Amino acid sequence: MAKKEELDEETMALINWCIEVEGHLVAGGATQKQAQEHIEENVEWFTDMFYDELTPEQAAKEALA
């Protein structure tokens, strides 16, 4: 069995940020599945917004625009 890989703090911060974005997308009318798929399909765009220091709410607004 493969050893579990530890995620670094930056990767964990990005994952947690995406989880918050997902919540805002759902609050904006998307289903949880739609929100997850949208984030997965546009992961580079969301990663850029994370590094551009947008809040999860700002990123969700961009995605819903």
Predicted model as a PDB file, atoms N, CA, C, CB and O in Angstrom, pLDDT in the B-factor column:
MODEL        1                                                                  
ATOM      1  N   MET A   1       0.839  -1.169   0.000  1.00 51.00           N  
ATOM      2  CA  MET A   1       0.000   0.000   0.000  1.00 51.00           C  
ATOM      3  C   MET A   1       0.893   1.243   0.000  1.00 51.00           C  
ATOM      4  CB  MET A   1      -0.960  -0.008   1.216  1.00 51.00           C  
ATOM      5  O   MET A   1       1.882   1.309   0.729  1.00 51.00           O  
ATOM      6  N   ALA A   2       0.530   2.224  -0.827  1.00 57.00           N  
ATOM      7  CA  ALA A   2       1.337   3.433  -0.955  1.00 57.00           C  
ATOM      8  C   ALA A   2       1.205   4.300   0.296  1.00 57.00           C  
ATOM      9  CB  ALA A   2       0.921   4.229  -2.204  1.00 57.00           C  
ATOM     10  O   ALA A   2       0.150   4.365   0.927  1.00 57.00           O  
ATOM     11  N   LYS A   3       2.298   4.956   0.627  1.00 64.00           N  
ATOM     12  CA  LYS A   3       2.303   5.859   1.772  1.00 64.00           C  
ATOM     13  C   LYS A   3       1.544   7.129   1.401  1.00 64.00           C  
ATOM     14  CB  LYS A   3       3.759   6.191   2.218  1.00 64.00           C  
ATOM     15  O   LYS A   3       1.718   7.662   0.305  1.00 64.00           O  
ATOM     16  N   LYS A   4       0.704   7.611   2.311  1.00 70.00           N  
ATOM     17  CA  LYS A   4      -0.034   8.845   2.069  1.00 70.00           C  
ATOM     18  C   LYS A   4       0.939  10.006   1.993  1.00 70.00           C  
ATOM     19  CB  LYS A   4      -1.088   9.087   3.172  1.00 70.00           C  
ATOM     20  O   LYS A   4       1.845  10.139   2.816  1.00 70.00           O  
ATOM     21  N   GLU A   5       0.733  10.836   0.993  1.00 78.00           N  
ATOM     22  CA  GLU A   5       1.586  12.002   0.816  1.00 78.00           C  
ATOM     23  C   GLU A   5       1.044  13.159   1.657  1.00 78.00           C  
ATOM     24  CB  GLU A   5       1.672  12.401  -0.682  1.00 78.00           C  
ATOM     25  O   GLU A   5      -0.151  13.451   1.628  1.00 78.00           O  
ATOM     26  N   GLU A   6       1.924  13.805   2.395  1.00 85.00           N  
ATOM     27  CA  GLU A   6       1.546  14.973   3.178  1.00 85.00           C  
ATOM     28  C   GLU A   6       1.433  16.169   2.250  1.00 85.00           C  
ATOM     29  CB  GLU A   6       2.569  15.245   4.311  1.00 85.00           C  
ATOM     30  O   GLU A   6       2.303  16.388   1.408  1.00 85.00           O  
ATOM     31  N   LEU A   7       0.364  16.947   2.399  1.00 88.00           N  
ATOM     32  CA  LEU A   7       0.201  18.155   1.604  1.00 88.00           C  
ATOM     33  C   LEU A   7       0.826  19.328   2.343  1.00 88.00           C  
ATOM     34  CB  LEU A   7      -1.294  18.426   1.305  1.00 88.00           C  
ATOM     35  O   LEU A   7       0.719  19.438   3.564  1.00 88.00           O  
ATOM     36  N   ASP A   8       1.482  20.205   1.585  1.00 91.00           N  
ATOM     37  CA  ASP A   8       2.095  21.358   2.230  1.00 91.00           C  
ATOM     38  C   ASP A   8       1.027  22.403   2.579  1.00 91.00           C  
ATOM     39  CB  ASP A   8       3.179  21.974   1.315  1.00 91.00           C  
ATOM     40  O   ASP A   8      -0.116  22.314   2.130  1.00 91.00           O  
ATOM     41  N   GLU A   9       1.414  23.378   3.375  1.00 95.00           N  
ATOM     42  CA  GLU A   9       0.470  24.388   3.867  1.00 95.00           C  
ATOM     43  C   GLU A   9      -0.184  25.157   2.728  1.00 95.00           C  
ATOM     44  CB  GLU A   9       1.178  25.360   4.802  1.00 95.00           C  
ATOM     45  O   GLU A   9      -1.378  25.451   2.781  1.00 95.00           O  
ATOM     46  N   GLU A  10       0.584  25.481   1.710  1.00 96.00           N  
ATOM     47  CA  GLU A  10       0.057  26.251   0.586  1.00 96.00           C  
ATOM     48  C   GLU A  10      -1.011  25.463  -0.169  1.00 96.00           C  
ATOM     49  CB  GLU A  10       1.190  26.648  -0.366  1.00 96.00           C  
ATOM     50  O   GLU A  10      -2.045  26.013  -0.548  1.00 96.00           O  
ATOM     51  N   THR A  11      -0.758  24.186  -0.384  1.00 95.00           N  
ATOM     52  CA  THR A  11      -1.726  23.332  -1.074  1.00 95.00           C  
ATOM     53  C   THR A  11      -2.993  23.194  -0.236  1.00 95.00           C  
ATOM     54  CB  THR A  11      -1.119  21.939  -1.366  1.00 95.00           C  
ATOM     55  O   THR A  11      -4.101  23.246  -0.770  1.00 95.00           O  
ATOM     56  N   MET A  12      -2.834  23.021   1.064  1.00 96.00           N  
ATOM     57  CA  MET A  12      -4.002  22.928   1.945  1.00 96.00           C  
ATOM     58  C   MET A  12      -4.795  24.233   1.941  1.00 96.00           C  
ATOM     59  CB  MET A  12      -3.567  22.579   3.379  1.00 96.00           C  
ATOM     60  O   MET A  12      -6.025  24.210   1.966  1.00 96.00           O  
ATOM     61  N   ALA A  13      -4.107  25.355   1.910  1.00 97.00           N  
ATOM     62  CA  ALA A  13      -4.786  26.655   1.876  1.00 97.00           C  
ATOM     63  C   ALA A  13      -5.597  26.790   0.591  1.00 97.00           C  
ATOM     64  CB  ALA A  13      -3.764  27.813   1.990  1.00 97.00           C  
ATOM     65  O   ALA A  13      -6.724  27.284   0.617  1.00 97.00           O  
ATOM     66  N   LEU A  14      -5.030  26.353  -0.532  1.00 97.00           N  
ATOM     67  CA  LEU A  14      -5.745  26.399  -1.811  1.00 97.00           C  
ATOM     68  C   LEU A  14      -6.971  25.497  -1.776  1.00 97.00           C  
ATOM     69  CB  LEU A  14      -4.818  25.985  -2.964  1.00 97.00           C  
ATOM     70  O   LEU A  14      -8.043  25.896  -2.230  1.00 97.00           O  
ATOM     71  N   ILE A  15      -6.830  24.307  -1.254  1.00 97.00           N  
ATOM     72  CA  ILE A  15      -7.965  23.370  -1.165  1.00 97.00           C  
ATOM     73  C   ILE A  15      -9.069  23.965  -0.294  1.00 97.00           C  
ATOM     74  CB  ILE A  15      -7.506  21.997  -0.589  1.00 97.00           C  
ATOM     75  O   ILE A  15     -10.241  23.933  -0.670  1.00 97.00           O  
ATOM     76  N   ASN A  16      -8.707  24.499   0.848  1.00 98.00           N  
ATOM     77  CA  ASN A  16      -9.708  25.095   1.739  1.00 98.00           C  
ATOM     78  C   ASN A  16     -10.368  26.308   1.106  1.00 98.00           C  
ATOM     79  CB  ASN A  16      -9.071  25.488   3.065  1.00 98.00           C  
ATOM     80  O   ASN A  16     -11.565  26.525   1.294  1.00 98.00           O  
ATOM     81  N   TRP A  17      -9.611  27.100   0.360  1.00 98.00           N  
ATOM     82  CA  TRP A  17     -10.146  28.254  -0.347  1.00 98.00           C  
ATOM     83  C   TRP A  17     -11.166  27.788  -1.384  1.00 98.00           C  
ATOM     84  CB  TRP A  17      -9.009  29.065  -1.019  1.00 98.00           C  
ATOM     85  O   TRP A  17     -12.238  28.381  -1.507  1.00 98.00           O  
ATOM     86  N   CYS A  18     -10.841  26.735  -2.128  1.00 98.00           N  
ATOM     87  CA  CYS A  18     -11.765  26.201  -3.132  1.00 98.00           C  
ATOM     88  C   CYS A  18     -13.047  25.673  -2.484  1.00 98.00           C  
ATOM     89  CB  CYS A  18     -11.086  25.083  -3.938  1.00 98.00           C  
ATOM     90  O   CYS A  18     -14.131  25.805  -3.052  1.00 98.00           O  
ATOM     91  N   ILE A  19     -12.924  25.084  -1.309  1.00 98.00           N  
ATOM     92  CA  ILE A  19     -14.114  24.617  -0.589  1.00 98.00           C  
ATOM     93  C   ILE A  19     -15.009  25.809  -0.242  1.00 98.00           C  
ATOM     94  CB  ILE A  19     -13.711  23.842   0.702  1.00 98.00           C  
ATOM     95  O   ILE A  19     -16.233  25.716  -0.335  1.00 98.00           O  
ATOM     96  N   GLU A  20     -14.407  26.911   0.152  1.00 98.00           N  
ATOM     97  CA  GLU A  20     -15.196  28.113   0.448  1.00 98.00           C  
ATOM     98  C   GLU A  20     -15.838  28.667  -0.819  1.00 98.00           C  
ATOM     99  CB  GLU A  20     -14.315  29.189   1.107  1.00 98.00           C  
ATOM    100  O   GLU A  20     -16.996  29.084  -0.797  1.00 98.00           O  
ATOM    101  N   VAL A  21     -15.091  28.675  -1.925  1.00 98.00           N  
ATOM    102  CA  VAL A  21     -15.650  29.128  -3.200  1.00 98.00           C  
ATOM    103  C   VAL A  21     -16.858  28.265  -3.554  1.00 98.00           C  
ATOM    104  CB  VAL A  21     -14.581  29.069  -4.332  1.00 98.00           C  
ATOM    105  O   VAL A  21     -17.899  28.783  -3.959  1.00 98.00           O  
ATOM    106  N   GLU A  22     -16.720  26.973  -3.402  1.00 98.00           N  
ATOM    107  CA  GLU A  22     -17.811  26.044  -3.691  1.00 98.00           C  
ATOM    108  C   GLU A  22     -19.067  26.428  -2.909  1.00 98.00           C  
ATOM    109  CB  GLU A  22     -17.392  24.601  -3.354  1.00 98.00           C  
ATOM    110  O   GLU A  22     -20.168  26.425  -3.461  1.00 98.00           O  
ATOM    111  N   GLY A  23     -18.907  26.754  -1.645  1.00 97.00           N  
ATOM    112  CA  GLY A  23     -20.041  27.166  -0.822  1.00 97.00           C  
ATOM    113  C   GLY A  23     -20.727  28.409  -1.365  1.00 97.00           C  
ATOM    114  O   GLY A  23     -21.954  28.504  -1.353  1.00 97.00           O  
ATOM    115  N   HIS A  24     -19.934  29.359  -1.841  1.00 97.00           N  
ATOM    116  CA  HIS A  24     -20.506  30.583  -2.414  1.00 97.00           C  
ATOM    117  C   HIS A  24     -21.199  30.294  -3.751  1.00 97.00           C  
ATOM    118  CB  HIS A  24     -19.405  31.650  -2.607  1.00 97.00           C  
ATOM    119  O   HIS A  24     -22.223  30.902  -4.061  1.00 97.00           O  
ATOM    120  N   LEU A  25     -20.647  29.373  -4.537  1.00 97.00           N  
ATOM    121  CA  LEU A  25     -21.298  29.003  -5.794  1.00 97.00           C  
ATOM    122  C   LEU A  25     -22.646  28.351  -5.525  1.00 97.00           C  
ATOM    123  CB  LEU A  25     -20.404  28.056  -6.611  1.00 97.00           C  
ATOM    124  O   LEU A  25     -23.624  28.625  -6.220  1.00 97.00           O  
ATOM    125  N   VAL A  26     -22.695  27.493  -4.519  1.00 97.00           N  
ATOM    126  CA  VAL A  26     -23.954  26.841  -4.152  1.00 97.00           C  
ATOM    127  C   VAL A  26     -24.950  27.895  -3.655  1.00 97.00           C  
ATOM    128  CB  VAL A  26     -23.715  25.750  -3.060  1.00 97.00           C  
ATOM    129  O   VAL A  26     -26.129  27.853  -4.008  1.00 97.00           O  
ATOM    130  N   ALA A  27     -24.483  28.819  -2.853  1.00 97.00           N  
ATOM    131  CA  ALA A  27     -25.359  29.891  -2.365  1.00 97.00           C  
ATOM    132  C   ALA A  27     -25.874  30.744  -3.518  1.00 97.00           C  
ATOM    133  CB  ALA A  27     -24.615  30.775  -1.351  1.00 97.00           C  
ATOM    134  O   ALA A  27     -26.952  31.331  -3.432  1.00 97.00           O  
ATOM    135  N   GLY A  28     -25.096  30.808  -4.599  1.00 95.00           N  
ATOM    136  CA  GLY A  28     -25.491  31.574  -5.778  1.00 95.00           C  
ATOM    137  C   GLY A  28     -26.398  30.822  -6.731  1.00 95.00           C  
ATOM    138  O   GLY A  28     -26.793  31.364  -7.763  1.00 95.00           O  
ATOM    139  N   GLY A  29     -26.738  29.578  -6.403  1.00 95.00           N  
ATOM    140  CA  GLY A  29     -27.714  28.843  -7.199  1.00 95.00           C  
ATOM    141  C   GLY A  29     -27.220  27.560  -7.847  1.00 95.00           C  
ATOM    142  O   GLY A  29     -28.024  26.807  -8.397  1.00 95.00           O  
ATOM    143  N   ALA A  30     -25.937  27.294  -7.799  1.00 96.00           N  
ATOM    144  CA  ALA A  30     -25.423  26.051  -8.386  1.00 96.00           C  
ATOM    145  C   ALA A  30     -25.669  24.888  -7.423  1.00 96.00           C  
ATOM    146  CB  ALA A  30     -23.902  26.178  -8.714  1.00 96.00           C  
ATOM    147  O   ALA A  30     -25.758  25.082  -6.211  1.00 96.00           O  
ATOM    148  N   THR A  31     -25.778  23.690  -7.972  1.00 96.00           N  
ATOM    149  CA  THR A  31     -25.807  22.522  -7.101  1.00 96.00           C  
ATOM    150  C   THR A  31     -24.374  22.269  -6.642  1.00 96.00           C  
ATOM    151  CB  THR A  31     -26.415  21.259  -7.834  1.00 96.00           C  
ATOM    152  O   THR A  31     -23.427  22.799  -7.223  1.00 96.00           O  
ATOM    153  N   GLN A  32     -24.221  21.463  -5.605  1.00 97.00           N  
ATOM    154  CA  GLN A  32     -22.873  21.154  -5.128  1.00 97.00           C  
ATOM    155  C   GLN A  32     -22.079  20.459  -6.227  1.00 97.00           C  
ATOM    156  CB  GLN A  32     -22.926  20.270  -3.860  1.00 97.00           C  
ATOM    157  O   GLN A  32     -20.897  20.744  -6.415  1.00 97.00           O  
ATOM    158  N   LYS A  33     -22.720  19.554  -6.950  1.00 97.00           N  
ATOM    159  CA  LYS A  33     -22.033  18.842  -8.031  1.00 97.00           C  
ATOM    160  C   LYS A  33     -21.600  19.810  -9.127  1.00 97.00           C  
ATOM    161  CB  LYS A  33     -22.943  17.748  -8.620  1.00 97.00           C  
ATOM    162  O   LYS A  33     -20.479  19.719  -9.627  1.00 97.00           O  
ATOM    163  N   GLN A  34     -22.490  20.744  -9.508  1.00 97.00           N  
ATOM    164  CA  GLN A  34     -22.134  21.728 -10.534  1.00 97.00           C  
ATOM    165  C   GLN A  34     -20.958  22.579 -10.076  1.00 97.00           C  
ATOM    166  CB  GLN A  34     -23.339  22.624 -10.867  1.00 97.00           C  
ATOM    167  O   GLN A  34     -20.043  22.853 -10.852  1.00 97.00           O  
ATOM    168  N   ALA A  35     -20.986  22.997  -8.814  1.00 97.00           N  
ATOM    169  CA  ALA A  35     -19.908  23.829  -8.280  1.00 97.00           C  
ATOM    170  C   ALA A  35     -18.585  23.079  -8.302  1.00 97.00           C  
ATOM    171  CB  ALA A  35     -20.233  24.282  -6.852  1.00 97.00           C  
ATOM    172  O   ALA A  35     -17.563  23.624  -8.721  1.00 97.00           O  
ATOM    173  N   GLN A  36     -18.605  21.825  -7.850  1.00 97.00           N  
ATOM    174  CA  GLN A  36     -17.379  21.025  -7.840  1.00 97.00           C  
ATOM    175  C   GLN A  36     -16.853  20.821  -9.257  1.00 97.00           C  
ATOM    176  CB  GLN A  36     -17.629  19.666  -7.169  1.00 97.00           C  
ATOM    177  O   GLN A  36     -15.653  20.956  -9.500  1.00 97.00           O  
ATOM    178  N   GLU A  37     -17.736  20.499 -10.182  1.00 97.00           N  
ATOM    179  CA  GLU A  37     -17.309  20.276 -11.566  1.00 97.00           C  
ATOM    180  C   GLU A  37     -16.735  21.543 -12.171  1.00 97.00           C  
ATOM    181  CB  GLU A  37     -18.477  19.775 -12.415  1.00 97.00           C  
ATOM    182  O   GLU A  37     -15.736  21.496 -12.888  1.00 97.00           O  
ATOM    183  N   HIS A  38     -17.363  22.676 -11.886  1.00 97.00           N  
ATOM    184  CA  HIS A  38     -16.876  23.942 -12.435  1.00 97.00           C  
ATOM    185  C   HIS A  38     -15.475  24.255 -11.918  1.00 97.00           C  
ATOM    186  CB  HIS A  38     -17.838  25.088 -12.080  1.00 97.00           C  
ATOM    187  O   HIS A  38     -14.606  24.680 -12.679  1.00 97.00           O  
ATOM    188  N   ILE A  39     -15.263  24.043 -10.638  1.00 97.00           N  
ATOM    189  CA  ILE A  39     -13.934  24.289 -10.065  1.00 97.00           C  
ATOM    190  C   ILE A  39     -12.917  23.320 -10.671  1.00 97.00           C  
ATOM    191  CB  ILE A  39     -13.965  24.143  -8.516  1.00 97.00           C  
ATOM    192  O   ILE A  39     -11.814  23.728 -11.033  1.00 97.00           O  
ATOM    193  N   GLU A  40     -13.279  22.053 -10.782  1.00 97.00           N  
ATOM    194  CA  GLU A  40     -12.360  21.056 -11.356  1.00 97.00           C  
ATOM    195  C   GLU A  40     -12.024  21.368 -12.812  1.00 97.00           C  
ATOM    196  CB  GLU A  40     -12.970  19.653 -11.257  1.00 97.00           C  
ATOM    197  O   GLU A  40     -10.873  21.233 -13.226  1.00 97.00           O  
ATOM    198  N   GLU A  41     -13.026  21.786 -13.590  1.00 97.00           N  
ATOM    199  CA  GLU A  41     -12.816  22.064 -15.011  1.00 97.00           C  
ATOM    200  C   GLU A  41     -12.015  23.341 -15.236  1.00 97.00           C  
ATOM    201  CB  GLU A  41     -14.150  22.168 -15.723  1.00 97.00           C  
ATOM    202  O   GLU A  41     -11.394  23.507 -16.286  1.00 97.00           O  
ATOM    203  N   ASN A  42     -12.025  24.239 -14.261  1.00 97.00           N  
ATOM    204  CA  ASN A  42     -11.349  25.533 -14.393  1.00 97.00           C  
ATOM    205  C   ASN A  42     -10.304  25.737 -13.300  1.00 97.00           C  
ATOM    206  CB  ASN A  42     -12.369  26.668 -14.351  1.00 97.00           C  
ATOM    207  O   ASN A  42     -10.095  26.850 -12.817  1.00 97.00           O  
ATOM    208  N   VAL A  43      -9.658  24.644 -12.926  1.00 96.00           N  
ATOM    209  CA  VAL A  43      -8.740  24.677 -11.783  1.00 96.00           C  
ATOM    210  C   VAL A  43      -7.616  25.701 -11.965  1.00 96.00           C  
ATOM    211  CB  VAL A  43      -8.141  23.297 -11.562  1.00 96.00           C  
ATOM    212  O   VAL A  43      -7.214  26.336 -10.989  1.00 96.00           O  
ATOM    213  N   GLU A  44      -7.109  25.876 -13.159  1.00 97.00           N  
ATOM    214  CA  GLU A  44      -6.021  26.840 -13.356  1.00 97.00           C  
ATOM    215  C   GLU A  44      -6.516  28.264 -13.116  1.00 97.00           C  
ATOM    216  CB  GLU A  44      -5.434  26.713 -14.778  1.00 97.00           C  
ATOM    217  O   GLU A  44      -5.817  29.075 -12.508  1.00 97.00           O  
ATOM    218  N   TRP A  45      -7.718  28.562 -13.594  1.00 97.00           N  
ATOM    219  CA  TRP A  45      -8.301  29.892 -13.417  1.00 97.00           C  
ATOM    220  C   TRP A  45      -8.525  30.170 -11.932  1.00 97.00           C  
ATOM    221  CB  TRP A  45      -9.634  30.016 -14.199  1.00 97.00           C  
ATOM    222  O   TRP A  45      -8.195  31.250 -11.442  1.00 97.00           O  
ATOM    223  N   PHE A  46      -9.086  29.191 -11.219  1.00 97.00           N  
ATOM    224  CA  PHE A  46      -9.314  29.368  -9.786  1.00 97.00           C  
ATOM    225  C   PHE A  46      -7.997  29.478  -9.027  1.00 97.00           C  
ATOM    226  CB  PHE A  46     -10.141  28.209  -9.233  1.00 97.00           C  
ATOM    227  O   PHE A  46      -7.893  30.255  -8.077  1.00 97.00           O  
ATOM    228  N   THR A  47      -7.005  28.719  -9.429  1.00 97.00           N  
ATOM    229  CA  THR A  47      -5.693  28.806  -8.790  1.00 97.00           C  
ATOM    230  C   THR A  47      -5.105  30.206  -8.983  1.00 97.00           C  
ATOM    231  CB  THR A  47      -4.734  27.733  -9.364  1.00 97.00           C  
ATOM    232  O   THR A  47      -4.530  30.779  -8.057  1.00 97.00           O  
ATOM    233  N   ASP A  48      -5.256  30.747 -10.192  1.00 98.00           N  
ATOM    234  CA  ASP A  48      -4.780  32.117 -10.442  1.00 98.00           C  
ATOM    235  C   ASP A  48      -5.487  33.117  -9.531  1.00 98.00           C  
ATOM    236  CB  ASP A  48      -5.001  32.505 -11.917  1.00 98.00           C  
ATOM    237  O   ASP A  48      -4.853  34.022  -8.988  1.00 98.00           O  
ATOM    238  N   MET A  49      -6.801  32.956  -9.363  1.00 98.00           N  
ATOM    239  CA  MET A  49      -7.543  33.879  -8.497  1.00 98.00           C  
ATOM    240  C   MET A  49      -7.076  33.744  -7.048  1.00 98.00           C  
ATOM    241  CB  MET A  49      -9.064  33.613  -8.595  1.00 98.00           C  
ATOM    242  O   MET A  49      -7.003  34.736  -6.322  1.00 98.00           O  
ATOM    243  N   PHE A  50      -6.760  32.520  -6.628  1.00 98.00           N  
ATOM    244  CA  PHE A  50      -6.235  32.300  -5.278  1.00 98.00           C  
ATOM    245  C   PHE A  50      -4.931  33.065  -5.099  1.00 98.00           C  
ATOM    246  CB  PHE A  50      -6.017  30.790  -5.010  1.00 98.00           C  
ATOM    247  O   PHE A  50      -4.758  33.772  -4.106  1.00 98.00           O  
ATOM    248  N   TYR A  51      -4.013  32.930  -6.053  1.00 98.00           N  
ATOM    249  CA  TYR A  51      -2.724  33.605  -5.942  1.00 98.00           C  
ATOM    250  C   TYR A  51      -2.829  35.109  -6.171  1.00 98.00           C  
ATOM    251  CB  TYR A  51      -1.748  33.009  -6.928  1.00 98.00           C  
ATOM    252  O   TYR A  51      -1.954  35.865  -5.750  1.00 98.00           O  
ATOM    253  N   ASP A  52      -3.909  35.549  -6.844  1.00 98.00           N  
ATOM    254  CA  ASP A  52      -4.164  36.982  -6.996  1.00 98.00           C  
ATOM    255  C   ASP A  52      -4.850  37.556  -5.756  1.00 98.00           C  
ATOM    256  CB  ASP A  52      -5.025  37.239  -8.241  1.00 98.00           C  
ATOM    257  O   ASP A  52      -5.199  38.736  -5.708  1.00 98.00           O  
ATOM    258  N   GLU A  53      -5.034  36.692  -4.756  1.00 97.00           N  
ATOM    259  CA  GLU A  53      -5.562  37.041  -3.443  1.00 97.00           C  
ATOM    260  C   GLU A  53      -7.014  37.508  -3.463  1.00 97.00           C  
ATOM    261  CB  GLU A  53      -4.716  38.103  -2.837  1.00 97.00           C  
ATOM    262  O   GLU A  53      -7.407  38.346  -2.652  1.00 97.00           O  
ATOM    263  N   LEU A  54      -7.814  36.969  -4.389  1.00 98.00           N  
ATOM    264  CA  LEU A  54      -9.241  37.215  -4.339  1.00 98.00           C  
ATOM    265  C   LEU A  54      -9.819  36.423  -3.181  1.00 98.00           C  
ATOM    266  CB  LEU A  54      -9.929  36.837  -5.678  1.00 98.00           C  
ATOM    267  O   LEU A  54      -9.326  35.344  -2.854  1.00 98.00           O  
ATOM    268  N   THR A  55     -10.850  36.947  -2.569  1.00 98.00           N  
ATOM    269  CA  THR A  55     -11.519  36.190  -1.523  1.00 98.00           C  
ATOM    270  C   THR A  55     -12.348  35.104  -2.200  1.00 98.00           C  
ATOM    271  CB  THR A  55     -12.411  37.116  -0.621  1.00 98.00           C  
ATOM    272  O   THR A  55     -12.641  35.208  -3.391  1.00 98.00           O  
ATOM    273  N   PRO A  56     -12.727  34.073  -1.469  1.00 97.00           N  
ATOM    274  CA  PRO A  56     -13.589  33.053  -2.062  1.00 97.00           C  
ATOM    275  C   PRO A  56     -14.889  33.647  -2.618  1.00 97.00           C  
ATOM    276  CB  PRO A  56     -13.912  31.983  -1.028  1.00 97.00           C  
ATOM    277  O   PRO A  56     -15.387  33.209  -3.656  1.00 97.00           O  
ATOM    278  N   GLU A  57     -15.429  34.643  -1.919  1.00 97.00           N  
ATOM    279  CA  GLU A  57     -16.664  35.284  -2.388  1.00 97.00           C  
ATOM    280  C   GLU A  57     -16.429  36.020  -3.706  1.00 97.00           C  
ATOM    281  CB  GLU A  57     -17.202  36.263  -1.325  1.00 97.00           C  
ATOM    282  O   GLU A  57     -17.263  35.946  -4.608  1.00 97.00           O  
ATOM    283  N   GLN A  58     -15.306  36.726  -3.829  1.00 97.00           N  
ATOM    284  CA  GLN A  58     -14.988  37.430  -5.065  1.00 97.00           C  
ATOM    285  C   GLN A  58     -14.804  36.444  -6.210  1.00 97.00           C  
ATOM    286  CB  GLN A  58     -13.727  38.284  -4.890  1.00 97.00           C  
ATOM    287  O   GLN A  58     -15.267  36.696  -7.322  1.00 97.00           O  
ATOM    288  N   ALA A  59     -14.137  35.332  -5.952  1.00 97.00           N  
ATOM    289  CA  ALA A  59     -13.912  34.334  -6.982  1.00 97.00           C  
ATOM    290  C   ALA A  59     -15.245  33.722  -7.447  1.00 97.00           C  
ATOM    291  CB  ALA A  59     -12.966  33.238  -6.461  1.00 97.00           C  
ATOM    292  O   ALA A  59     -15.439  33.483  -8.639  1.00 97.00           O  
ATOM    293  N   ALA A  60     -16.139  33.477  -6.518  1.00 97.00           N  
ATOM    294  CA  ALA A  60     -17.445  32.924  -6.869  1.00 97.00           C  
ATOM    295  C   ALA A  60     -18.227  33.919  -7.710  1.00 97.00           C  
ATOM    296  CB  ALA A  60     -18.239  32.550  -5.605  1.00 97.00           C  
ATOM    297  O   ALA A  60     -18.886  33.530  -8.675  1.00 97.00           O  
ATOM    298  N   LYS A  61     -18.165  35.191  -7.360  1.00 96.00           N  
ATOM    299  CA  LYS A  61     -18.860  36.215  -8.158  1.00 96.00           C  
ATOM    300  C   LYS A  61     -18.325  36.241  -9.580  1.00 96.00           C  
ATOM    301  CB  LYS A  61     -18.708  37.606  -7.513  1.00 96.00           C  
ATOM    302  O   LYS A  61     -19.092  36.355 -10.535  1.00 96.00           O  
ATOM    303  N   GLU A  62     -17.004  36.134  -9.720  1.00 95.00           N  
ATOM    304  CA  GLU A  62     -16.395  36.075 -11.057  1.00 95.00           C  
ATOM    305  C   GLU A  62     -16.906  34.872 -11.825  1.00 95.00           C  
ATOM    306  CB  GLU A  62     -14.864  36.021 -10.957  1.00 95.00           C  
ATOM    307  O   GLU A  62     -17.214  34.972 -13.012  1.00 95.00           O  
ATOM    308  N   ALA A  63     -16.996  33.742 -11.154  1.00 94.00           N  
ATOM    309  CA  ALA A  63     -17.428  32.502 -11.806  1.00 94.00           C  
ATOM    310  C   ALA A  63     -18.894  32.563 -12.185  1.00 94.00           C  
ATOM    311  CB  ALA A  63     -17.178  31.304 -10.896  1.00 94.00           C  
ATOM    312  O   ALA A  63     -19.293  31.979 -13.193  1.00 94.00           O  
ATOM    313  N   LEU A  64     -19.700  33.253 -11.402  1.00 92.00           N  
ATOM    314  CA  LEU A  64     -21.135  33.335 -11.679  1.00 92.00           C  
ATOM    315  C   LEU A  64     -21.479  34.440 -12.662  1.00 92.00           C  
ATOM    316  CB  LEU A  64     -21.896  33.551 -10.398  1.00 92.00           C  
ATOM    317  O   LEU A  64     -22.615  34.517 -13.129  1.00 92.00           O  
ATOM    318  N   ALA A  65     -20.517  35.295 -12.984  1.00 89.00           N  
ATOM    319  CA  ALA A  65     -20.769  36.430 -13.904  1.00 89.00           C  
ATOM    320  C   ALA A  65     -20.970  35.962 -15.334  1.00 89.00           C  
ATOM    321  CB  ALA A  65     -19.609  37.429 -13.855  1.00 89.00           C  
ATOM    322  O   ALA A  65     -21.191  36.782 -16.226  1.00 89.00           O  
TER     323      ALA A  65                                                      
ENDMDL                                                                          
END                                                                             
